[in-house]
Amino acid sequence: MKPTVHDIARSAGVSLATVDRVLNGRPGVRHVTRERVEQAISSLGYVRDVAAANLAKGRTYSFAFVLPNYDNSFMIGIRDEVEAAISRSGAERTQIRIVEVPPFDAPALADALDRIAADMPDGVAFVAVEGDEVHAAVGRLKEVGIAVATLVSDLPGSERDHFAGIDNHAAGRTAANLLGRFAGGREGRIAVLAGSMLVRDHRERLEGFVAVMGESFPRLAVLPVMEARDDPSLAADVVSAVLQRYPDIIGLYSLGAGNRGIVHAVREIAPDARPLVVAHELTRTTRAALAEGLIDAVLNQDAGHEVRSAIRVLKGKADGLPVIAAQERIRIDIFLKDNMP
């Protein structure tokens, strides 16, 4: 049974009127009381159904999702979740379209955002790529009153309204702790593979990873990051090359996609010489690799939660409602061979 505003009021020890003020961002609530209500929202798992609240208004929201058009299992999952949202459009009073752009291409992304702005949707969600032109395009969207959410990879410093994604610094730190503990005090090198340093999520994961390795596992030397543009074939080549060049590599952190290539390269190594591997996203490839022992741990983010969160935030911004941080927080899940769902 879904929690209600009555449950929030009872848990926080406040009136329904106070809960309503917090949910709608109205004044008249003390800071400590507001925190208590938000904590109750988080612990109960309350999710406000903005769509249901707007059925009576007869409003239909128009949104655009801008997604990279490449063969990446996680991004395919994101697209599947957006398409699932499109299938619910009638019930949720939305009109959602997908706009594809080349991956890691800031000018193409900025151009797509400008073309979308001309159609004046209520909101836009996109996987961010760093670039001055992208920041400027976000500013132009906001100038004409269009709500903006970044998805999976953020664009801090821009005028975007919200980021629907995990704490990527924390993800990188978690990966470092896993690899460091798995290594069990051994000395050696750690290889790191990224898709591109043009995307914030990969940079933040790397920053968190390197920080913890330096602080807690100084016996493990982190090699310069390799980039494979999330391409499985290129990933296989660069990982095979680095494993041949440095026989003392005992760990590999894949902070992007391209995991099919990594699995291929690791499988070619003798079992007793294979590195420990920590990767991101629980997909068909990483599930099979966990089961086979080719990957040791997978950090996962819920694509469905991220897409639903982006839609909720865009609706809320279109209605002038605040973002409830506790409701939109995306957690990091850790999967090993023994706890795969």
MONOR-V395091 format. One record per helix or strand of 2 or more residues. SS is the DSSP state (alpha for helix, beta for strand). FROM is the first residue (numbers start at 1). TO is the last residue. Records with the same first field share a line. If there is no record, write none. Layout:
BEGIN
SS->FROM-TO + FROM-TO
END
This chain:
BEGIN
alpha->5-12 + 16-23 + 31-44 + 50-55 + 73-87 + 89-92 + 106-117 + 132-143 + 168-183 + 200-216 + 232-245 + 259-267 + 271-273 + 284-292 + 303-318 + 325-328
beta->61-68 + 94-101 + 123-126 + 147-151 + 162-164 + 188-194 + 220-222 + 226-227 + 249-254 + 276-280 + 297-300 + 333-335
END
